Amino acid sequence: MKTIKVSLPKKLVTEVENYVKSGWFTDEAELLRTALHEFIRHNRLNLMERFMKEDIEWALKVKTKDQ
């Protein structure tokens, strides 16, 4: 497992600490792993769609130049 160091604004740190103190997560690392996992899961389809559109636009530009 890779360790990543991040700096968070004080307000966000307070919210993270509150979730841990309330028992929602065992520690800050678990909360952050869960949050990143959910962000990626939620945005995966949108990102794939955007990349596909960019690829299609690029291909259309190349095809137009060749004609």
C-alpha positions in Angstrom: 0.0 0.0 0.0 1.3 3.5 -0.8 1.2 6.3 1.6 0.1 9.8 0.4 0.6 12.9 2.5 -2.1 15.6 2.1 -2.8 18.9 3.7 -6.4 19.7 4.6 -8.1 22.9 5.6 -8.9 23.2 9.3 -12.6 23.0 8.8 -12.3 19.7 6.8 -10.0 18.3 9.5 -12.6 19.1 12.1 -15.3 17.3 10.1 -13.0 14.2 9.6 -12.2 14.1 13.3 -15.9 14.4 14.2 -16.8 11.4 12.0 -14.0 9.3 13.6 -15.0 10.4 17.1 -18.7 9.5 16.3 -17.6 6.0 15.4 -18.5 6.2 11.7 -14.8 5.3 10.9 -12.0 3.7 12.9 -9.5 6.4 11.9 -8.9 9.2 9.4 -7.2 6.9 6.9 -10.3 4.7 6.7 -12.5 7.8 6.1 -10.2 9.1 3.4 -9.9 5.7 1.6 -13.7 5.4 1.6 -14.2 9.0 0.4 -11.7 8.5 -2.5 -13.2 5.1 -3.4 -16.7 6.7 -3.6 -15.5 9.7 -5.6 -13.9 7.4 -8.1 -16.9 5.1 -8.3 -19.2 8.0 -8.7 -17.2 9.8 -11.4 -15.8 6.8 -13.3 -18.6 6.8 -15.9 -18.5 10.6 -16.4 -14.7 10.5 -16.8 -14.8 7.7 -19.3 -17.5 9.5 -21.3 -15.5 12.7 -21.4 -12.3 10.9 -22.5 -14.3 9.1 -25.3 -15.8 12.4 -26.5 -12.3 14.0 -26.5 -11.0 11.0 -28.5 -13.8 11.3 -31.0 -13.3 15.1 -31.4 -9.6 14.5 -32.0 -10.3 11.8 -34.6 -12.8 14.0 -36.4 -10.2 16.9 -36.6 -7.6 14.5 -38.0 -10.0 13.1 -40.5 -11.0 16.6 -41.6 -7.4 17.7 -42.1 -6.7 14.6 -44.2 -9.5 15.3 -46.6 
